[in-house]
Amino acid sequence: MVRAVRGATTVKENTEKEMLDAAEELLKEMTLQNDIQEDDIISIIFSVTSDLNAAFPAVAARRLGWNNTALMCTYEVDVPGSLKSCIRVLMHINTDKEKDDLRFIYLKEARALRPDIA
């Protein structure tokens, strides 16, 4: 069965290092908390807020060795008053788990996006 796992994090600065380190931390936490192996991952969509342009966050997945996973980066809608410096992830996976068994991961300031689960 195909399911989707969400996650988000923030960075302090618009630098390649900050963005890739934060994205890698988020991916690791998402896979750890949901017991996801690379072979389970179908694709990942990364979005960033308009103030982030120092790197493609998908590079973090490549740093993890995920070279056969479909990846895509895009911009998040720039809604006035929304959280800035944010990287969001939508990971599509093959799994036998029910929706209620999946854990969405929100790190750093992104916890404010989903206080009900963060």
C-alpha positions, 0 to 999 in steps of 0.5 A: 500500500502507498502512504505518505509521511510528512515532515518539516524543519527550519534553518537559522541561515540561508546557507547550503550547510544549514539547509542540507544538514537540516534536511538530512536530520529530518529525513533520518528522523522520519525514516527512524520514527517510521521504520522506513528503509530506502527501498520502501521510499517511492518518491520525496517532494521537498518544498522550501519557503521563498527565503531559502535558495542556497541549496536543493534540499534533495541533495541531503537525500543523495548524501544519505546514498538514496541515489535511486529515489525520485526527488523533487524540489519546489517552493512553498506558497508564500502566504503572508505571516507564514513560517519562514526558513522552513523545509517541508518534506512529503515522502511517499512510501510502500508500507503495510502500516495504517495511516494512524501508525505513521508519525509525522515529524516536525523539528525546530520551529516547524513544530508550530505548524502542527502543535497537535502532534509535535 
